[in-house]
Amino acid sequence: MKKTIKVGIVGCGAHAQIAHIPIFKKNNDCNLIALCDTDIQKVEQLANKYSIPKRYSDFQEMIEDKEIDAIVISTPNYLHAPMTIAALKFGKDVLCENPMAININEAQEVVRTSKETKRQVAVALTGRFRPDVQTLKKFIKEGELGDIYYLKAGWLLGMKEWVLSDWRMDLLKSGGGAFLTLGTQILAVASHFLEDKEFDTIFGSIHKKESDAEVEDTALCIINYKDGTLLTIEVGWSLLFDKDFLYCNVFGKKGGALLNPLKIHKELHNELVNVTPSIPAKNLYKIACELQAQFFIDATRKGTKPPFTAEDGLLIARVTDAFYESANKNKMVKI
C-alpha cells in the first residue's frame, strides 16, 4: 500500500476551486502536485495560491506525467468520458464528476477500459456522502419506514433575469441539458435510496424557454419500478424566482422523510412520531466532498474498489439515454 498518492486535477472551474483543490490539498494521505486547464492564467493563480508545483494547459501532457497516480476530472460533461478513458490508458485511477458519460455508449467504453487497464474509476456521486443522506439511507435499509413506494425529488435553480446565459443554451458549453446536468445528480441520490428495486419504464418531458437553445432548460420524468414504486424527478435552471429548490421526499408504508432539511416521521402505536436524529445543518456538502475524496484516496492507495464505480455511472447513463429517448418520442419507454 502506498503511503501517499500523487494527484492531478483537470478543470479549474468553480467546483474545483470550492471543493476539489482545497480538499485534496489538505488531505494528508495524498499530495496534490498538478493542475490542468486551458486557461493557463487561472492554473497559475490557483497553483501559486495552493503551492502546487506542476501546471498544465494540455491534458495529454498531464496524463503522460508518470509521477501522477490519480486524476480528478472536473471538466464540462462532454469531456468526462474521453478524459477518463485517456487517463485510464496511461495507468491513472480516476475520480470523475457525475455524469460519467453523456450516453450509454461512452459509459460502456469507460467500463471496458477500466477492466482492461485494471485501473479504478470512482464516480463523484457526492450527494450520497452527505450525512443527512447517509442517515436516511440507514433508516430505509433497516426498514424503519417500511417498503418505499413513492419518491419525489427535484432541483430547480432560480434566476433573476429572463434571458438564459449563452453557455446554458449551447450543447458544447453546457455539456448537456438540464436533465443530464442536474437530473443525474438527483437520480444518483434517489436511486441510492431505491437500490434494491429494479427499473421498468420512464416517461420524460423537456422544455426549452429559448427557441434557438440546443438543450432543454427544464425537465421532468416519471420512473416506474417493476414492483410498482414511483419516482418523479424535476429539474430546471430557468426558474424566475429569487431562490433555488432542492428536495427529496421519500414515502414508505410505515413513515416518510424529507431532505434538505432532514425530517423523518414514522408510525408508532398508531401515531405519527417525529424520529429525526440530530445532524449538523451546516457544511453538509463540504463534509460529503471530504468523505468522497478520502474514499477515493484510500481505494487508490490500497488498490481496492471505491464505493461508487464505473458500473454506477453506467446505470445512470442507461436511465439518461432512456429519458431522452422518451422525451424525443413523447412516449413511455423501457429502461
C-alpha positions, 0 to 999 in steps of 0.5 A: 500500500502506498503511503501517499498518492500523487494527484492531478486535477483537470478543470479549474472551474468553480467546483474545483476551486470550492471543493476539489483543490482545497480538499485534496490539498489538505488531505494528508494521505495524498499530495496534490502536485498538478493542475490542468486547464486551458486557461493557463492564467487561472492554473497559475493563480490557483497553483501559486495560491495552493503551492502546487508545483506542476501546471498544465494547459494540455491534458495529454501532457498531464496524463503522460506525467508518470509521477501522477497516480490519480486524476480528478476530472472536473471538466464540462460533461462532454469531456468526462468520458474521453478524459477518463478513458485517456487517463485510464490508458496511461495507468491513472485511477480516476475520480470523475464528476457525475455524469460519467458519460453523456450516453450509454455508449461512452459509459460502456467504453469507460467500463471496458477500459477500466477492466482492461487497464485494471485501473479504478474509476470512482464516480463523484456521486457526492450527494450520497456522502452527505450525512443527512443522506447517509442517515436516511439511507440507514433508516430505509435499509433497516426498514424503519419506514417500511417498503418505499413506494413513492419518491419525489425529488427535484432541483430547480435553480432560480434566476433573476433575469429572463434571458438564459446565459449563452453557455446554458443554451449551447450543447458544447458549453453546457455539456448537456441539458438540464436533465443530464446536468442536474437530473443525474445528480438527483437520480444518483441520490434517489436511486441510492435510496431505491437500490434494491428495486429494479427499473421498468419504464420512464416517461420524460418531458423537456422544455426549452424557454429559448427557441434557438437553445440546443438543450432543454432548460427544464425537465421532468420524468416519471420512473416506474419500478417493476414492483410498482414504486414511483419516482418523479424527478424535476429539474430546471435552471430557468426558474424566475424566482429569487431562490433555488429548490432542492428536495427529496421526499421519500414515502414508505408504508410505515413513515416518510422523510424529507431532505434538505432539511432532514425530517423523518416521521414514522408510525408508532402505536398508531401515531405519527412520531417525529424520529429525526436524529440530530445532524449538523445543518451546516457544511453538509456538502463540504463534509460529503466532498471530504468523505468522497475524496478520502474514499477515493484516496484510500481505494487508490492507495490500497488498490481496492474498489471505491464505493461508487464505480464505473458500473454506477455511472453506467446505470445512470447513463442507461436511465439518461439515454432512456429519458431522452429517448422518451422525451424525443418520442413523447412516449413511455419507454423501457429502461 
